[in-house]
Amino acid sequence: MPLSHPRRSALSEQVIAALRNQITSGEWPVGSRIPTEPELVGQLGVARNTVREAVRALAHNGLLDIRQGSGTYVVATSELAGVMHRRFADADPRHIAELRSTLESAAAKLAAERRTEKDLKQLDALLARREEAWETGDKELFVTADATFHLAVVAASHNDVMTAMYADLGEVLRDWLREDVGEELTPETHMDHGRLVDAIRAGDAETAAAEAAGYPFLCRFSAPGSGD
């Protein structure tokens, strides 16, 4: 539906908000190419320059990446996520693994204490989807399914600040996972998450925390002090 046509600055803000909503709602997921400029002009009913200005603004804020000759792609779901992605793009992979371990361990412990029946159903469904994605051998499909499962574990902590922080780190963690699993999904890189869900269901906070803490080091990284 075309947008209304108030003064230029307000219209630009409307377009920016409309495009941001497409990203934050998941309509345009991270990694996807957004519609072309002419398509956006047609969808929004605004001038090409207004669309271009909005796209550039979101690129400047880190949500979009304009790639000459290829298109414009979603790289983050919020301004903070974009900042996080740029800030930690070249970070030591072990440090990313340690950060993930710390956050997920704390969240899993809280999840075991606070989870609801709705949380458990969600975790069961996402765990099954994760295993199905693994069986396809599609690396990107698995990375997405794994990231969605882990975010659900953090969300089950019912700590809104921790969940928001983890979500903002999402693409940083997905980059780490892509690197960690390698070019192909192999039996050596498969991680069973069933015990984590079982511990959360049983309300076993210590086991849930230990399970979550161990996952980031099950692949090519070893725990500190292991001799690597």
matplotlib code that plots the C-alpha trace (Angstrom):
import matplotlib.pyplot as plt

x = [0.0, 1.5, 2.6, 1.2, 3.1, 3.9, 7.0, 10.1, 12.0, 8.9, 8.4, 12.0, 11.5, 8.4, 10.3, 13.2, 10.7, 8.9, 12.1, 13.4, 10.1, 10.6, 14.0, 13.0, 9.9, 11.9, 10.2, 13.7, 16.0, 19.7, 21.6, 18.7, 18.8, 16.1, 13.9, 15.5, 15.1, 12.4, 10.5, 10.6, 9.5, 6.5, 5.7, 5.9, 4.7, 7.4, 10.2, 13.4, 15.5, 13.5, 14.0, 17.7, 18.1, 16.3, 18.5, 21.6, 20.5, 20.0, 23.3, 25.0, 23.4, 24.6, 21.4, 22.0, 25.1, 25.0, 27.0, 27.7, 26.6, 24.9, 22.2, 21.5, 21.6, 20.4, 23.3, 21.8, 18.4, 19.0, 21.4, 23.1, 23.4, 25.0, 27.5, 28.2, 28.8, 31.3, 33.0, 33.6, 34.0, 37.7, 37.7, 39.6, 37.2, 38.1, 37.0, 33.6, 33.3, 34.0, 31.5, 28.8, 29.6, 29.3, 26.0, 24.4, 25.5, 24.0, 20.8, 20.4, 20.6, 17.9, 15.8, 15.9, 14.5, 12.0, 10.9, 7.2, 5.4, 5.2, 9.0, 9.4, 7.2, 9.1, 12.4, 11.2, 10.0, 13.2, 15.4, 13.6, 14.0, 17.7, 18.1, 16.1, 18.3, 21.4, 20.1, 19.7, 23.4, 22.6, 25.1, 23.3, 20.0, 21.6, 23.3, 20.0, 18.2, 20.9, 21.0, 17.2, 17.3, 19.9, 18.1, 15.0, 17.1, 18.2, 14.6, 13.4, 15.5, 12.9, 15.7, 14.8, 18.1, 20.1, 17.8, 18.1, 21.9, 22.1, 19.9, 22.1, 25.1, 23.2, 25.1, 28.5, 27.6, 26.3, 29.6, 31.5, 29.3, 29.7, 33.5, 33.3, 31.3, 33.6, 32.6, 30.6, 28.4, 30.3, 29.6, 32.6, 31.0, 27.5, 26.5, 23.6, 21.4, 18.9, 20.5, 20.3, 16.5, 16.1, 17.9, 15.8, 12.7, 13.8, 14.6, 18.2, 19.9, 23.5, 23.3, 21.7, 24.4, 27.2, 25.6, 25.3, 28.9, 30.4, 28.9, 31.1, 34.2, 33.0, 34.1, 37.4, 38.1, 39.2, 38.6, 41.4, 44.1, 43.4, 46.8, 45.7]
y = [0.0, 3.3, 5.6, 9.0, 12.0, 14.5, 16.7, 15.1, 14.5, 12.8, 10.7, 9.5, 8.5, 6.6, 4.7, 4.0, 2.7, 0.5, -1.0, -1.6, -3.3, -5.8, -6.7, -6.8, -8.8, -11.5, -10.8, -10.0, -12.4, -11.9, -12.9, -12.2, -9.7, -7.1, -6.0, -3.8, -0.1, 0.0, -2.8, -0.8, 2.4, 0.4, -1.2, 2.0, 4.5, 7.0, 8.6, 6.7, 9.2, 8.7, 4.9, 5.4, 7.7, 5.2, 2.3, 4.3, 5.3, 1.7, 0.7, 3.4, 2.0, -1.4, -3.2, -3.4, -3.9, -2.3, -4.5, -2.9, -5.2, -7.7, -5.9, -4.9, -7.5, -7.7, -8.1, -7.4, -7.1, -3.9, -1.0, -2.5, -5.8, -4.1, -2.4, -5.7, -7.4, -4.7, -4.5, -8.2, -9.3, -9.9, -11.1, -14.2, -17.1, -18.6, -15.4, -15.6, -19.2, -18.2, -15.4, -17.7, -20.3, -17.8, -16.3, -19.6, -21.3, -18.5, -18.5, -22.3, -22.3, -19.6, -21.5, -24.6, -22.6, -20.4, -22.3, -22.6, -25.4, -23.1, -22.8, -26.5, -27.1, -24.4, -26.0, -29.5, -28.2, -26.2, -29.1, -31.3, -28.7, -28.4, -32.2, -32.1, -29.3, -31.4, -34.4, -32.3, -31.5, -27.8, -25.9, -22.5, -24.2, -25.8, -22.6, -20.8, -23.7, -24.0, -20.2, -20.2, -23.0, -21.4, -18.1, -20.0, -21.4, -17.9, -16.6, -19.3, -17.7, -14.9, -12.4, -9.7, -8.0, -11.2, -12.2, -8.9, -8.9, -12.4, -11.5, -8.5, -10.8, -13.2, -12.6, -12.6, -16.0, -17.3, -16.3, -18.2, -21.3, -21.2, -21.2, -23.8, -26.4, -26.1, -26.5, -29.6, -31.1, -34.1, -36.6, -35.1, -31.7, -32.8, -31.7, -33.4, -30.9, -33.3, -33.5, -29.7, -29.7, -32.7, -30.8, -27.7, -29.8, -31.5, -28.2, -29.3, -25.9, -27.1, -29.8, -27.4, -24.8, -27.4, -28.7, -25.3, -24.3, -27.3, -26.9, -24.2, -26.3, -29.6, -28.9, -27.5, -25.6, -27.2, -25.9, -23.8, -25.9, -28.8, -28.5, -26.7]
z = [0.0, -1.0, 1.8, 2.4, 1.0, 3.8, 3.7, 2.4, 5.7, 7.3, 4.2, 4.3, 7.9, 6.9, 4.2, 6.6, 9.2, 6.5, 5.3, 8.9, 9.7, 6.8, 8.4, 12.0, 11.3, 9.5, 6.1, 4.9, 6.8, 7.4, 4.3, 1.9, -1.0, -0.7, -3.6, -6.2, -6.2, -8.9, -7.0, -3.8, -5.6, -6.9, -3.6, -1.5, -4.1, -3.5, -5.6, -6.4, -4.5, -1.4, -1.6, -2.3, 0.7, 3.0, 1.8, 2.3, 5.8, 6.8, 5.2, 7.2, 10.3, 9.6, 8.7, 4.9, 2.7, -0.7, -3.1, -6.5, -9.3, -7.0, -5.0, -1.4, 1.3, 4.9, 7.3, 10.7, 12.3, 14.3, 14.4, 17.4, 15.7, 12.8, 15.1, 16.8, 13.5, 12.3, 15.7, 16.0, 12.4, 12.8, 16.4, 17.5, 16.9, 20.3, 22.0, 20.2, 21.3, 24.9, 24.7, 23.4, 26.0, 28.8, 27.6, 26.8, 30.0, 32.1, 30.0, 30.1, 33.9, 34.1, 31.5, 33.6, 36.5, 34.6, 31.5, 30.7, 28.9, 25.9, 26.0, 26.1, 23.1, 21.2, 22.1, 21.1, 17.7, 17.1, 18.1, 15.6, 12.9, 13.7, 13.2, 10.0, 8.7, 9.6, 7.6, 4.5, 4.5, 3.7, 5.8, 5.7, 6.5, 9.5, 10.7, 10.7, 12.5, 15.1, 15.7, 16.1, 18.6, 20.7, 20.7, 22.0, 24.8, 25.8, 25.4, 27.8, 30.5, 30.5, 30.9, 28.3, 28.5, 28.0, 25.1, 23.4, 23.7, 22.4, 19.4, 18.6, 18.6, 16.3, 13.0, 14.8, 16.3, 13.0, 11.3, 14.0, 13.5, 9.7, 10.2, 12.9, 11.0, 8.0, 4.3, 4.9, 7.7, 9.0, 11.8, 13.7, 13.9, 14.9, 18.4, 20.2, 21.9, 23.3, 26.7, 27.0, 26.4, 28.8, 31.5, 31.0, 31.0, 34.3, 35.9, 36.3, 36.2, 36.8, 34.1, 31.6, 32.3, 31.8, 28.6, 27.1, 28.2, 26.5, 23.0, 21.5, 22.1, 20.7, 17.1, 16.0, 19.2, 22.4, 25.9, 27.3, 28.8, 26.6, 24.9, 21.7]

ax = plt.figure().add_subplot(projection="3d")
ax.plot(x, y, z, "-o")
ax.set_aspect("equal")
plt.show()
